[in-house]
Amino acid sequence: MKTYTHKPIEVEALQWTGNNTEEMNKFLKSISITVYKDQPFYIRVDGPAFHKVEIGDYVVKDNFAKYYKINAMKFNTNFTSKT
C-alpha cells in the first residue's frame, strides 16, 4: 500500500460576517449572486446542489474558479493565511 500527501493549494477565501456585504458581493461577482446584510445565502456547487452560507462560514474560490463554503472550524483547521 502507498501513502499520499495532500498537495497544498492556494485559494481565495472570504468569511461571511453578515456585515461585509459589499466585499462579499464583489468576491462573488463572477457568479452573479447578491447577498444582503445579516442574511444567509446559497451558492451553487457542481451540478444542481447548493450550499447554504451562514454567518461565520467561509466562501472559498479554488484554483478552478469553483466556489464552495466551509464552516469556520474546518477552514481554520485546514487553511493558513499568507498575508
C-alpha positions, 0 to 999 in steps of 0.5 A, a space after each residue: 500500500 502507498 501513502 499520499 500527501 495532500 498537495 497544498 493549494 492556494 485559494 481565495 477565501 472570504 468569511 461571511 460576517 453578515 456585515 461585509 456585504 459589499 466585499 462579499 458581493 464583489 468576491 462573488 461577482 463572477 457568479 452573479 449572486 447578491 447577498 444582503 446584510 445579516 442574511 444567509 445565502 446559497 451558492 451553487 456547487 457542481 451540478 444542481 446542489 447548493 450550499 447554504 452560507 451562514 454567518 461565520 462560514 467561509 466562501 472559498 474560490 479554488 484554483 478552478 474558479 469553483 466556489 464552495 463554503 466551509 464552516 469556520 472550524 474546518 477552514 481554520 483547521 485546514 487553511 493558513 493565511 499568507 498575508 
